[in-house]
Each structure stands twice: as C-alpha cells, then as structure tokens.
Amino acid sequence: MNNCRPLILISNDDGYHANGIKTLVSFLKDKADLIVCAPESARSGFSCAFSATTPLRLKRRHNMGDVEIWSCNGTPVDCVKIAISELCGGRIPDLVIGGINHGDNSTVNNHYSGTMGVALEGCMKYIPSIAFSSCNYDTEAELGYLKDDVCKIVDKVLAEGLPKGICLNVNFPEMPPFKGTKICRMTMGQWVNEIVKERHPRGYDYYWVVGEYRNDEPDAEDGDQWAVNNGYVAITPTKIDVTDYEIIDKLNSWGL
C-alpha cells in the first residue's frame, strides 16, 4: 500500500463476488488504496448484526488489479471489524464504504440494511462512512452510469470529512438520467403483509418473511423516497445517536 494515498475499506451485504462491489472498486482504484472484505455470500437484512457465537474465517480471493479481495463467513459488520483488525496493516481507513447495493435502502430499509450496517460500523469507529445503493435490483445491471456521482461524493467526504457520529445513506434511482442530488430526511413507511404461511408435505407449518413496502408519506418532497421516485439521488445523513432529545424534558416530568 501507498501510505501517501487514502485507504478505503469496502464491504457490502451482497457478497464479495457481487457486481456492485466490483463496480465500486473500478470507480475508486485510482483514487486510493482499497481493501475489500465482504461476506462470502449474500447477507441482506443483517443490519448491524455480528457473530458472537460463530468463529470467523477469512479467505483471500483473486485480486482486482492491485486490490486485495477477501471474503469472510460472517456478517457485513464482521467484515468491517476483522478487516480493520487483520487486513489494514495497522492503518485506520480514511473512509469505509458499503455497496454498491443491488436494491433500495432508503426510508426504514435504513434500519434493516446490511449495506448500512457497514457504514454504521465504520461510523461507530469514528471513521467517515458512506452506504451506496441503487434502486436497480438486477444483480447483473451495468452500473457504470453511477461513477460521476459516486466519485463526487467520495471526493467530497475525503476532503471535508463528516461530523463524528454521522454517516451518509446514498440511494440512486433505478435508471438515469438523474435530475440532481437532494439532501433528504428518512421517509416514514413500513413493511406490511410480511408473513406467508405454508404447509409442508410432512405435516407442519412453515413461514416465509416477504412483505410489501408501504410509503406513509408519498408526497413528502423532503423525504428520500420521494427523491428517488422522482429521479433524484437521495443523500440522507444518518446519526448513530438515536436519542430523542426533544422528549427528554417531557419524560422527566413523569416523575419516574
């Protein structure tokens, strides 16, 4: 590694072999030293989960040019933890990136997303962190059209940093052309009809977790869902501190 260049740690929740992570490496390999450590298979929906009872294994994969590609049998958060401990040569990354995810991580998906888990873990270590997601769910989609926007955001964060405890959740509309970029809040919504019950031929019930997303604020133009649905790149600043400071005085008045 060249210590004169920034060090960027990249992971995802789609697996080390995913097209999105390969595309991200191709965008950034000339800007910084890169280390890729990603799950050995898909870990969507793992959020900030980590492996407390299962031992972790690292496996060296084929390089992408000069970029080392490693897989881990754990979660996206495990990948960040073990990469910083074992793969960065004593350096603390200048930036942690999750993605590019194949699928929308705006609105409450922020809380479920393993891609966001990568960014949140970096953020909890006081490292500037970004999660990139595309609303294009095609795992083989050619995402080269994201390069200019990804590089612009990465360059800005490397130059300016981010406040302690803040990371960026960046979501791209399904297809270009994009109308621009909007700094957004998280849209309120929820998943409904989440459980499908089936009957096994051997005589027991089993269940699939599926669901449909319901946008509870479809007309909220300051929200991330409105932005991506209307052709804008949505950037949602996300806080580690989830304390609701506005209600502290009210709760104190309860005399608990």
N, C-alpha and C positions, 0 to 999 in steps of 0.2 A: 504493500500500500504506500501511497504517496502522502505523507503527513502534511504536505502543503495544501492538499485538497480537502474539501469537506468529506466527512464519512456519513453515508446514508444507509440505514438499516431498513430493509424492505421485507414485509411479510404480507400474508393475506389469509383468507379463510376458504379459498377455492383449491388450494394445493399448489405445491412448488411447480407443477407442470402446466398450470393454467395459462391460457393465452394472455389474460390481463396482466399478470405479473411479468411475463416475458416482454410484453409491450412497454410496460413501465421501465424495465431495465434498459430497453433500447432507447427510450427517451432521455435517460439520465446518465448513461455510462460515460459520456464525455464531460459531464459536469462535476463528477465527484467519484470518490472511491465508494463502491457499493458492496454490501454484503446482503445476500438473500438467504433467509431462513424461514421456511414456510411449512405448513403441515404436509405430511406425506399423502394425504387425501383430503377431500372436502370436509370442512368443519363449519359450515354455515350455521348461524344461530347460536354459536358458542359464547358470544358476548365476551365478558371478562373471565370466563371460567379458566381454571388452571388445574393441573394434575397433582393432587395431594397424595394419592394412594397408588399411582401407577408410575414406575420408573420411566424416565425419558431416554430415548435413543436418538442420536444424531447420525445422519448418513450423508456423505459427500456425493453430490450428483455431478453431472457434467457441467463444466464452466460454460458461461455465455461470454465468449471472448476472454477478457481478464477477470470477469466477475465470478466469484465463487457462489455456487448454488448448493444449499444444504436443505435437507428435509429433517423434520422432527415428527415423532409419532404422537405428539401431544397437540394441544390447542394453539390457536394463534398467540395467546398471551404467553404460553410456554415457549413458543418460538422466540419471542422478544427477550424473555428472561434468559434463556440459555444462550442466545446469540451474544448478548451483551457480556455474559459471564465467560463464554468459551471461544467465541469466534472473532471478536473485535480487537484482539491483540492488546488489550489494556486501554484502548481508546474508548471514550464515550461518544456515541454517534452525535453528529451535529443535527441530525434530523431522523425521525422514524416515520415511515410511510406504510400504510395499509392499502392494498389494492393492486391494480385497478379491479374492483369487484365487478362481477357479472350480475348486476341487479341493483335495484333502487334501495338505498339506505337512508332516505330522508324520513321525516316525521318520526313516529315511535319506533320504526325499524332501527333507529339510532341505538336503542337500548338492547336490541337482540343481536345486533350485527357483530360477527367476529372480526370483520374489517375495522369497525370502530373499536373493537377490543384491542387491536394492535395500536391504534392511535392513543387510546386512553391509557394503555400500559406505558407507552413512551412518555405521555404527559404526566403520569404519576411519578415518573423518574425525573421530572423537570427538563425533559428533552422536547424541543418543538416537534409537533407531530401532526400529521395530516392523514385523513382517510379519503381515498378517491373511489367513487362508484359510478358506474354507468347504468342508466335505466334500460340498456340493451341487454336482455337476458340470454342472448345467443352466445354460448361459450366459445364459439369459433368466430365470432364477429371480428372484423378488422377494425381496430380502434385507433389507427394512426391519426385520424382527424382530431383526436384529443391532445395531440402533442403540444401545440402552441399554448393552450390553456393550462395544461399540467406544468409545463416548464415555467410559465409566467408566475404561477402560484408558488412553485418550489423556489424559484429565484428570489421572490419577494420575502418568503419566510426565512431563507438562508441569510438574506441581507438584513432583515429587520427583526427577526426572532418573533416569538409570541409571548404574551404575558404568562407568568407561572400559573399553571393550573388550567390553561386554555388550549384546546386543540381545535382543528378545523375539520368539519364534516363537509366534503365537497361532492355534490351529485350532479351528473351531467344528464341532459335529456337524451332520449333514445337515439336520435339521429340529428346531425347538423342539417342546415346551418343554425347556429345559435344566435339568439338576439343580443346576447351580452351576459354580464355577470350580475347577480343580485346577492347582497348580504342579507340573510334571512334569519328569522326565528324558526324553531321547530313547530310544524303544524300539528295540531291535536287531531288524533284519529285513533282507531282501534281495529284489531282483527276480530272478526265475527265468524260464526259457523265453523269453529276451529276443529271440532272433533267429528270424525266419521267412524261409526261403529260397524264392524263386520263380524260375520260368524265363520269360524274356522271349521273345516270339514271334520275335525276331530272333536268338535263339540264344545268349544269355548269361544267367548267373545274376545276380539282384539280391536284396537283403535288406531286410526291414523290421525296425526295432527296436521291439518291442512289450513283451511280458512280463506277468507276474503278480506281485503283491507277496505275499511270504510273511512273516508275522509270526512271528518266532522266540521271542517272549515273550508269547504271547496272554494269559497270566494275571498279568502283571506290573502290579499295580494302581498302581504309582508311575510308569508309563510313559504317554507321550502317546497312543499308540494305544488302550490300554485306556480312557483317559479319554473320547476322542471316540466310541469304540464303545459306551460306556455312558452317553452323554448329557451329558457334562461339557465345558465349554470348557477346552481344554488350553493352558496357557501354559508354554512351555519356554524358560528363559533360555539363550542361546546365546553361546559365547565365541569371540572372534577368535583368541586364543592357543590353538593346538591342541597345545601341548607336553604330553606325559605326564610330569609331574614325579615320579610315583611310581617310574618305571623308570630315572630318571637314575642313581641310585647303582648299580643292577644293571649298566647298560651301562658305567659307569666301571670296574666290577670285571672287565670282559672284557679290560682292558689293551690296548685297540686303539690 
